[in-house]
Amino acid sequence: MGGGFPTEVRDDAGRRLRLEEPPATIVSLVPSLTELLFALGAGDAVVGVTRYCTHPPAETARLPRLGGTKNPDLDAIVALRPGLVLMNAEENRREDFEALDARGLPIYVTEPKTVDDGIALNARLAEIVGRGAAGTALVQAQRDILAAVRTPERTGRPVRYFCPIWKRPWMGFNADTYAHDVLRCAGGMNVLADRPERYPTVDLAGLAPAVPDVVLLPDEPYVFTAADIPALAPLGNAPALACDRVHLVDGKALSWYGPRIADGVRAFAALFDAAR
């Protein structure tokens, strides 16, 4: 896409969308993309968000809340007559997409599965909303940070980690996920990478032979706290427990793309460096 209007764009679902001009009104049903729009200087176009769209705090607090990511208020969205609706193939439901599509709303579906996908999405959305220069600056800054992080030492000496996303039951993620690629870029080796399910259920005692060097406990989607650390005891004498390498971490750094991508990778790289 060259950035000129009118223009035709293709989203991550392979759908073609024709835009006559940058959308004057946008509904974002993806929290990280809501943050991105404001970071790009397109916040004035945002007319509605989900209740999970909390960043930037002051700006999003003034916007209409249109339900959750899994249960949006479809009638309220349609009533806003947005020039563009941003959705995500994993965070939002297909039935809600189909309902909004059937009512004629222009929808851009996203599904970044890698850090590079996320950075490319930043550039594409910047062009779509008429903020190409801001997107170029953001992307270059992110690429510069990632180039500094991706050192031979980190790529050659990965740190084995276990990162649950849920507790009852314990669940993690395999290699076909955005969170996996964030931690791979940071120098981590996912002990669940080869599991066939994207979000496998885990038996901690059975995971002990994988000897994770580090355990990461994020605060979303499940809010892990220090009170959950004793429940990791079935991992036995894995280095993560024996060397006190269980860390409470920012879930947004792990799962939000947009402006957080490079800083998230850099933060996890520093954490893994301490375990080497």
N, C-alpha and C positions, 0 to 999 in steps of 0.2 A: 504494500500500500504506500502510495507516495505522499499522502497527506492533503491532496487537493480535494475540493468538493465541487459538485457531487462526487461521491465515491462509493465503491462496493467493497465490503469487507467480508472476510470469512472468519467465523468464530471457531472455538476449539471443538465444537460438535460437527464441524464441516458445513455449517449452514451459511448461506450467503445473505447479506443484509445490505441494502442500499440506503445510504444516508445522503440527503440533499445538502446538509450543512451540519456543523457540530450541534449536538442535541442541546436545546436550551433548557430542558428539564430532564432530570435523571432520577430514577428510583434504583437504589442499590440494595440488593438482598444478600450482599456478601460483605461482612464486616471489614475484611482487609482491603477490599476495593473501595469501600467508603473512605477509609483512611487515605488511600492512594489518590482519590479524586481531590481531596483537600490539599495533599502534598503537591499536586500538580498545579494548583491554583484554579481548579474547576469546581470548588465547593459551592459557589453561588448557584450552580445549576442543579444541585442536589435538592430534591423536593420531598423525599421520603426514604426512610431506612428501616432496618429491623431493630428490635430492642437490644440486639447484641452488637450493634454498630455503636461503639462507645468511644471511638477515637477519630479525630481529636475531640476531647471531652466537651469543651464549651460549645463548639460549633454543632456537634451532633445532638447535644441536649436540646437545642432549639427546633429540631426537625420533627415532623410527624413520625410516630412509631407505627409501623405497618405489620405488627405481629412478629413472629420469630422466623428463623431461616427455614424451619420445617412446617410452619403453619402460618404463612402470611395471610393478611386480610386482602383477599383478591379484589373484592369490590372497592375497597379504599384505594388500592393501587390503580385500578381502572379509572376511578373518579378523578385521579390526578392527571390523567391523559399525558403520561410521560413520553418524551421523545426517544427515550431509551431505558430499558430495564436491564440491569446487570444481574446475572445469575451464575451459579457454579454447579457443575454436574454432580458434585459430591455433597456439597453443603445444602443444596436445595433439592426439592422433590420433583420427579418427572411429571407427576400429575398437576402440580402447580404451574410448571412450565407450559404444559399442554393447555391448561385452562387459560392462561394469559395469552398464549399464542393464538388460541381459537378466537379470542376477543380482539385480535388485530394489533396487539402491542409489539413494537420492535424490541427484540430481546437479543442480547449478546451473551452467549454461554461460554464460560471459562472452565478450564480444567488443566492447570499446570501441574505436572507430576515431577518436575525437576527444578533446580535452582535456575538453570538456563531458560527453561520454559517461563518461569516467573519473571525473569528480567525481560524476556521478549514480550511478555504480556504487558509489562509496564510501558514499553515503547509503543505498542499497538494502541493501547487505550489512550495514551497521551495524544496520539494523532487523531483518534476518533473524537475526542472531546476538544480538539483545537488547541492543545497545549504541547505541540511537538517539541518546541525548544526546551521546555521544562522537562519533558520526558527524556530527551537526549542528555541533558545535564545529570538527571537522576541515574540513568543507566550507566553513564560513563563513570560516575562516582562509585556505583556498586561494582562495576567490573574492576576498577582499580583496587578496591578493598579485597575482592575475591582473588585477584592475581597475587596480592601479598600474602593471603592466607594459604593458597594452594602451593605450599613449599614441598620439595622432594622429601623432606623428613616426615611431613604429615602423611603424604600419599604413600610413602614406603613403609611407615610404621604405624598402621592404623590401631586404634584403641578399641578393644571389644566392649560393647555396651549393651545394656538392656534398658529399654525405655517403654514402660507400660503407659497406656492411655486410659485404662479402666481398671477397677479393682475387683468388682463383684460381677462377673469373674475377672481375673487378671487377663488383660488383653494387650497386645502390642501391634506392630505393623511390619510388613515385609518390604522387599526392595521396590515394589511397584507403588510407592507413595512419595509424596512431596517431603514429608518429615524425614524419611530415610535419606533422601538426597541432600537435604540440609546438613545432616550429620555426617554423611559421606564426604561432602566437600570440606567439612571441618576436621576430617581425619579420623572419623569413627567407623567401626565395623559392627554392623547390626547382627546380633546373634540370632535374630529371627528372619534374616534376609531371604532365606531359601524356603520359608514356609509357603505353601500354595495359596492360603487365604491372605487377602490384603491385610486383614485385621484379625490375626489368629488368637484364639483363646490359649492361655499358657498355664501349664502346671509348673509352679516354681521349683519343686523338688526335681522334676524332670529337666529343668533348665540348668540346674547346678553344674552338670558336666561341661556346659558351654563356657564356664569360668569367665563371666563378664568382669572386665577390669573396672567398669563404672556402671552405676545405675543412675538414670536420670528420672526424676519424678516431676512432671510438668503440672501446672495448675489449670490446665484445660485439655480435653473436655472434662475429665475428672479432676477435681481439685485435691491433689495430693498435698499432704502436710507432713510435718515431722512426726505426727502421731501414727503415720502409716509405715514408718521405717521398720519397727519391730516385726511387722508382718512379712518382711523379706527374709526372715530367718531360714525358711526352707532352702535358700540358695547356699546354705552351709558356709564353707570357708572360701567361697569365691573371693578374689582380690577386692571386689567392690565392697564387700562387708569387712573382710579382714583388715583392709587398709583404710577404712572409713572414707570410701569414695562414693557415697550416696548423696546426690545433690538435688535439692529442690530448684527447679528451673522455670523460666518464663515460657509458658505454653505458646504465647503469641510469637516468640522468637523461633519456635519450632514449626508452627503451622500457618502463620500469616505471611502472605507474600506482600506485594506492594513495596512501600518504602523500607520495610524491616528486613528485607532479604539478606543483604550483605552484613549488616550489623549483627544479625542473628547467627550467621555462619561464623563470624569473627569471635563472638562470645563463646560459642561452643568449642571453637578451636583452642581458645585459651584454657578452657576447662580440661580438654583432652591433653593439652601439653603438660598440665600439672600431673597427669597420671602416667606419663611416659617415664 
